[in-house]
Amino acid sequence: LRDDGYHSAVTTVDSVDIVLTGNGSQFTAYNLVTYEALWNIDVTTTEPPIGRVWAPTARDGVFYLAGEDQLAAVDALVGTKKWSVAASFDDWWAPPITRINGKDLVFPFGSAVDAASGQLEWQDIFVGWESRCIDEDAGLLFGSTYPDGSRYLTAINALTGASLWNSLIDHVLNGPPTLGWARDEQGQL
């Protein structure tokens, strides 16, 4: 098993645990039981090119590759591209994927894409959108935005991309925000 620094979470297909690892442009899928290489993909030469990928996401037998030019869904067992959508998804974080109201969505940089069809649900809602996390139960997406050069923590409706609120913050989020709860002096959440 070769680890070039960029790898996905594990996904299981027909009782085979598979991981995708690579160097940003060339990736290999491995069977984690036998360490056998299953297939290779060069994301810079696919048609159309996906572009450099930093961190693939895996779910339900599919790898999601957010590149500089495309978001692509690739079958984890055989390496065939299921769909791709053209857009600028240049993203340092693995795109979160989650089920909200029965619909699986992938959230690359500033966008939401239907995981089954590749349909772009919404895009470019925010300027400088980064460092996001999802509250699946509430259907909310949180992250930092920089619409006017200032830093904001922003909450949006994950299904529509509608902004719910912004809060000015005084520091850069270097990773996804963490959801948590606090109680006031009276013990109220």
C-alpha positions as CSV (number, residue, x, y, z in Angstrom):
1,L,0.0,0.0,0.0
2,R,1.5,3.2,-1.1
3,D,0.7,6.4,0.8
4,D,1.6,9.6,-1.1
5,G,0.0,11.9,1.4
6,Y,-3.6,12.4,0.1
7,H,-6.1,9.7,1.0
8,S,-9.8,9.2,1.5
9,A,-11.8,7.6,4.2
10,V,-12.5,3.9,3.8
11,T,-15.6,2.8,1.9
12,T,-17.0,-0.8,1.6
13,V,-18.3,-2.4,-1.6
14,D,-19.4,-6.1,-1.7
15,S,-17.6,-6.7,1.6
16,V,-14.3,-5.1,0.3
17,D,-12.9,-2.2,2.3
18,I,-11.3,0.3,-0.2
19,V,-9.2,3.4,0.3
20,L,-8.0,5.9,-2.3
21,T,-4.5,7.3,-1.9
22,G,-2.4,9.5,-4.1
23,N,-0.2,12.5,-4.7
24,G,-2.9,15.1,-5.7
25,S,-2.9,14.2,-9.4
26,Q,-2.5,10.4,-9.5
27,F,-4.5,8.1,-7.2
28,T,-4.7,4.4,-6.6
29,A,-7.6,2.5,-5.0
30,Y,-6.5,-0.4,-2.7
31,N,-8.3,-3.4,-1.2
32,L,-7.4,-3.0,2.5
33,V,-7.6,-6.7,3.2
34,T,-5.2,-7.9,0.5
35,Y,-3.4,-4.6,-0.2
36,E,-4.0,-5.2,-3.9
37,A,-4.2,-2.2,-6.1
38,L,-7.6,-2.2,-7.7
39,W,-7.3,0.7,-10.2
40,N,-5.5,4.0,-10.9
41,I,-6.7,7.4,-12.0
42,D,-4.8,10.4,-13.2
43,V,-7.2,13.3,-12.4
44,T,-5.3,15.8,-14.6
45,T,-5.9,13.7,-17.8
46,T,-9.4,12.4,-17.3
47,E,-12.0,13.7,-19.8
48,P,-12.9,16.2,-18.8
49,P,-10.0,16.9,-16.4
50,I,-10.9,17.0,-12.7
51,G,-7.8,18.9,-11.8
52,R,-5.6,18.6,-8.7
53,V,-7.4,16.9,-5.8
54,W,-6.3,17.4,-2.2
55,A,-8.5,15.2,-0.1
56,P,-11.1,12.7,-1.6
57,T,-14.2,11.9,0.3
58,A,-15.7,8.4,0.4
59,R,-19.3,7.2,1.1
60,D,-21.4,4.2,0.1
61,G,-19.0,2.8,-2.5
62,V,-18.2,6.1,-4.1
63,F,-15.2,8.4,-4.0
64,Y,-15.9,12.1,-4.4
65,L,-13.0,14.1,-5.9
66,A,-13.1,17.9,-5.6
67,G,-10.6,19.2,-8.0
68,E,-9.6,22.6,-9.4
69,D,-12.0,22.2,-12.4
70,Q,-14.6,19.5,-11.5
71,L,-16.3,17.6,-8.7
72,A,-16.4,13.9,-9.8
73,A,-18.0,10.8,-8.3
74,V,-15.9,7.7,-9.0
75,D,-17.1,4.1,-8.4
76,A,-14.8,2.8,-5.6
77,L,-14.6,-0.8,-6.9
78,V,-13.8,-0.3,-10.6
79,G,-12.7,3.3,-10.9
80,T,-15.2,4.5,-13.5
81,K,-16.5,8.0,-13.3
82,K,-20.2,8.1,-12.4
83,W,-20.6,11.8,-13.0
84,S,-18.8,15.1,-12.9
85,V,-19.8,18.7,-12.7
86,A,-17.8,21.6,-14.1
87,A,-17.0,24.3,-11.6
88,S,-14.1,25.7,-9.6
89,F,-14.0,23.5,-6.5
90,D,-10.4,24.3,-5.6
91,D,-10.6,23.1,-2.0
92,W,-8.0,22.1,0.6
93,W,-10.5,20.2,2.8
94,A,-12.2,16.9,1.9
95,P,-15.7,17.9,0.8
96,P,-18.2,16.9,3.5
97,I,-21.0,14.6,2.4
98,T,-24.1,14.1,4.4
99,R,-27.7,13.1,4.3
100,I,-30.2,15.9,4.9
101,N,-33.9,15.2,4.7
102,G,-33.2,11.9,2.9
103,K,-31.0,13.5,0.2
104,D,-27.2,12.9,0.1
105,L,-25.3,16.1,-0.6
106,V,-21.6,16.8,-1.2
107,F,-20.4,20.2,-0.1
108,P,-17.2,21.3,-2.0
109,F,-16.0,24.9,-1.8
110,G,-19.0,27.3,-1.7
111,S,-21.4,24.7,-3.2
112,A,-23.8,21.8,-2.8
113,V,-24.1,18.9,-5.2
114,D,-26.6,16.1,-5.2
115,A,-24.4,13.0,-4.5
116,A,-26.6,10.6,-6.6
117,S,-27.0,12.7,-9.8
118,G,-24.2,15.2,-9.7
119,Q,-26.7,18.0,-10.1
120,L,-25.4,21.3,-8.8
121,E,-27.9,22.5,-6.1
122,W,-26.3,25.8,-5.4
123,Q,-23.0,27.5,-5.8
124,D,-21.0,30.6,-5.0
125,I,-23.4,31.8,-2.2
126,F,-20.4,33.3,-0.3
127,V,-17.2,34.9,-1.2
128,G,-14.3,33.2,0.6
129,W,-16.3,30.4,2.0
130,E,-14.1,27.9,3.9
131,S,-13.8,25.8,7.1
132,R,-17.2,24.3,7.1
133,C,-19.1,21.7,9.2
134,I,-22.6,20.3,9.0
135,D,-25.3,19.8,11.6
136,E,-27.2,17.0,9.8
137,D,-30.2,17.1,12.2
138,A,-30.8,20.8,11.7
139,G,-29.7,20.8,8.0
140,L,-27.2,23.6,8.7
141,L,-23.8,24.3,7.2
142,F,-21.4,26.5,9.2
143,G,-18.2,28.1,8.0
144,S,-16.2,31.3,7.8
145,T,-16.8,33.9,5.1
146,Y,-15.1,37.1,4.0
147,P,-17.7,39.1,2.0
148,D,-16.2,42.5,2.8
149,G,-12.7,41.6,3.9
150,S,-13.8,41.0,7.5
151,R,-14.2,37.5,9.0
152,Y,-17.6,36.1,9.8
153,L,-18.9,32.8,11.2
154,T,-21.9,32.1,8.9
155,A,-24.8,29.6,9.1
156,I,-26.7,28.6,6.0
157,N,-29.5,26.3,5.1
158,A,-27.6,23.3,3.6
159,L,-30.4,22.5,1.2
160,T,-30.9,25.9,-0.3
161,G,-27.7,27.8,0.4
162,A,-29.8,30.6,2.0
163,S,-27.8,32.6,4.6
164,L,-29.4,32.4,8.1
165,W,-27.0,34.6,10.1
166,N,-23.5,36.0,10.2
167,S,-21.4,36.8,13.3
168,L,-18.3,38.9,13.1
169,I,-15.2,37.0,14.4
170,D,-11.7,38.2,15.2
171,H,-9.7,35.2,14.1
172,V,-9.2,32.9,11.1
173,L,-10.7,29.4,11.3
174,N,-7.9,27.0,10.4
175,G,-10.3,24.0,10.3
176,P,-14.0,23.2,10.4
177,P,-15.8,24.9,13.3
178,T,-17.0,22.6,16.1
179,L,-20.6,22.4,17.2
180,G,-21.2,22.5,20.9
181,W,-23.6,23.7,23.5
182,A,-23.1,25.9,26.6
183,R,-25.3,26.7,29.6
184,D,-25.8,30.1,31.1
185,E,-25.7,30.9,34.8
186,Q,-29.3,29.6,35.2
187,G,-28.4,26.3,33.5
188,Q,-30.2,27.0,30.3
189,L,-28.8,25.9,26.9
